């Protein structure tokens, strides 16, 4: 399931990315929209939201992992500094730097044997943000991503080095493959969240992200 270390790693790691740029140059929504079969139903790309940005494949670590693709709008560049077993993809937009900080998008993937209900994964993510990271002002919305159970959380980050508290958004989606549970998170954040280009790009990245069964290329 999602653990505190996941959320903390994403927040701290994203801060490292934006700081490196500087050095080098809801009220809870009570409406629930359950996805079919609690994440077990196979989906295809046609079940995902189409957006006006090219999709970049995120390399899987083995053949059993979900197929993931992320929209990559103009100006967003791949960054490999944080690549690990947990953090699978990071990109930033240095054209939107404000006070030395660039917007980032970070994708994580975690799995374990057995079937964990999506609600348990989502609750763990919320707990990690509040208690492990120190995020405040959480606003939670239930939804789906490519027919998978998903949850979106808007929150305010704590102070991260020289980066002051700022709004961020994370989407968590859950997929069951055979007898294994996969939990994906996609986090976007910016020191200037009201910038119209950032807002447009962040929306495309979050809504157009694809997470599909391993057999769906």
Secondary structure, DSSP 8 states (H G I E B T S, - for coil): ---HHHHHHHHHHHHHHHHHHHHH-----------GGGGTS---GGGS---SS-EEEE--SSTTS-EEEEE--TTEEEE-TT-SSSEEEEEEEEEEEETTEEEEEEEEEEEEES---HHHHHHHHHHIIIIII--EEEEEEEEEETTEEEEEEEEE---BTTB---EEEEEEEEEEETTEEEEEEEEEE-TTTT-HHHHHHHHHHHHH-EEE-TT--
